[in-house]
Amino acid sequence: MKSLWVIGALAAGLAASGSITGQPVGGSDGDPGGDVAISVTIPVASLDQTPGGDRTVLSNAMLAWGFNAETRGKSYYGACNFLMAGSPGTDGNAGRAAEWSPGDWGKDLYHGESGNAKVVNSAGRLVPFERRCLDPAGEPLTDSTYTDTQVQLTGGSGWRDSKTGQARIEWDGTFTVVYYDGLTYFWVEDPV
């Protein structure tokens, strides 16, 4: 089953360059880490306009999403809230509601990369379990600092209709949003 995530005006704004970026979303009142752009990038070489047709075939699209500051910040209980690739462990079941400690149990649940999904920092580096709760300077999170992580899904495909401005892109992949360092989480599978 596909999860439907509305990217709003992003699809309508797909330019000939093959890249679109949304307006900042999320964030809480007065939160400096709150504005996070959602972007979809499609390499120009992957735009295939059918002669005489209104639809452009899109391939190799990348979705990059940093969510809001709360999702990338210190939690009220536990070390932090964070993003991860895939679903927890091997089957999505952590087995208990507990913090994902640095021991083997927590490390076995976390994935920095899984299939077409990965979690990267602002330098484009994969985020390992040990760095999931660190700010960009490598320091533990405080009430006013946030990670610089984002989920990236690659390999998206779809179309854009030049006549109507509508577009549809879908990705095969899963990523998880983890709150309270593992006490609760949900995952998104195959966003459209």
Solvent accessible surface area in square Angstrom, and as a share of the most:
residue,aa,sasa,rsa
1,M,216,0.96
2,K,83,0.35
3,S,35,0.23
4,L,136,0.68
5,W,76,0.27
6,V,126,0.72
7,I,42,0.21
8,G,48,0.46
9,A,85,0.66
10,L,12,0.06
11,A,26,0.20
12,A,61,0.47
13,G,47,0.45
14,L,14,0.07
15,A,52,0.40
16,A,94,0.73
17,S,69,0.44
18,G,0,0.00
19,S,51,0.33
20,I,12,0.06
21,T,85,0.50
22,G,15,0.15
23,Q,146,0.65
24,P,75,0.47
25,V,60,0.35
26,G,54,0.52
27,G,30,0.29
28,S,74,0.48
29,D,152,0.79
30,G,83,0.79
31,D,30,0.15
32,P,122,0.77
33,G,17,0.17
34,G,1,0.01
35,D,107,0.56
36,V,17,0.10
37,A,47,0.36
38,I,18,0.09
39,S,25,0.16
40,V,2,0.01
41,T,52,0.30
42,I,1,0.01
43,P,53,0.34
44,V,93,0.53
45,A,104,0.81
46,S,20,0.13
47,L,45,0.22
48,D,86,0.44
49,Q,88,0.39
50,T,71,0.41
51,P,126,0.79
52,G,92,0.89
53,G,32,0.31
54,D,59,0.31
55,R,117,0.43
56,T,19,0.11
57,V,72,0.42
58,L,1,0.00
59,S,45,0.29
60,N,84,0.43
61,A,0,0.00
62,M,55,0.24
63,L,6,0.03
64,A,7,0.05
65,W,30,0.10
66,G,4,0.04
67,F,22,0.09
68,N,46,0.23
69,A,0,0.00
70,E,96,0.43
71,T,1,0.01
72,R,20,0.07
73,G,2,0.02
74,K,99,0.42
75,S,6,0.04
76,Y,200,0.76
77,Y,127,0.48
78,G,26,0.25
79,A,49,0.38
80,C,0,0.00
81,N,4,0.02
82,F,6,0.03
83,L,3,0.02
84,M,0,0.00
85,A,0,0.00
86,G,4,0.04
87,S,28,0.18
88,P,0,0.00
89,G,15,0.15
90,T,145,0.84
91,D,106,0.55
92,G,5,0.04
93,N,101,0.52
94,A,7,0.05
95,G,62,0.60
96,R,140,0.51
97,A,79,0.62
98,A,30,0.23
99,E,65,0.29
100,W,0,0.00
101,S,51,0.33
102,P,100,0.63
103,G,39,0.38
104,D,112,0.58
105,W,65,0.23
106,G,0,0.00
107,K,87,0.37
108,D,99,0.51
109,L,11,0.05
110,Y,15,0.06
111,H,52,0.23
112,G,12,0.12
113,E,99,0.44
114,S,42,0.27
115,G,78,0.75
116,N,61,0.32
117,A,1,0.00
118,K,63,0.27
119,V,1,0.00
120,V,4,0.02
121,N,32,0.17
122,S,94,0.60
123,A,67,0.52
124,G,49,0.47
125,R,163,0.60
126,L,83,0.41
127,V,6,0.04
128,P,58,0.36
129,F,12,0.05
130,E,101,0.45
131,R,104,0.38
132,R,19,0.07
133,C,18,0.11
134,L,39,0.19
135,D,18,0.09
136,P,89,0.56
137,A,84,0.65
138,G,25,0.24
139,E,99,0.44
140,P,92,0.58
141,L,16,0.08
142,T,68,0.40
143,D,124,0.64
144,S,81,0.52
145,T,41,0.24
146,Y,42,0.16
147,T,4,0.02
148,D,38,0.20
149,T,12,0.07
150,Q,55,0.24
151,V,2,0.01
152,Q,26,0.12
153,L,0,0.00
154,T,48,0.28
155,G,43,0.41
156,G,0,0.00
157,S,54,0.35
158,G,19,0.18
159,W,59,0.21
160,R,50,0.18
161,D,20,0.11
162,S,65,0.42
163,K,157,0.66
164,T,84,0.49
165,G,17,0.16
166,Q,115,0.51
167,A,23,0.18
168,R,105,0.38
169,I,17,0.08
170,E,54,0.24
171,W,4,0.01
172,D,90,0.46
173,G,13,0.13
174,T,23,0.13
175,F,1,0.01
176,T,0,0.00
177,V,0,0.00
178,V,0,0.00
179,Y,53,0.20
180,Y,76,0.29
181,D,4,0.02
182,G,0,0.00
183,L,60,0.30
184,T,65,0.38
185,Y,52,0.20
186,F,89,0.37
187,W,105,0.37
188,V,5,0.03
189,E,76,0.34
190,D,32,0.16
191,P,3,0.02
192,V,18,0.11
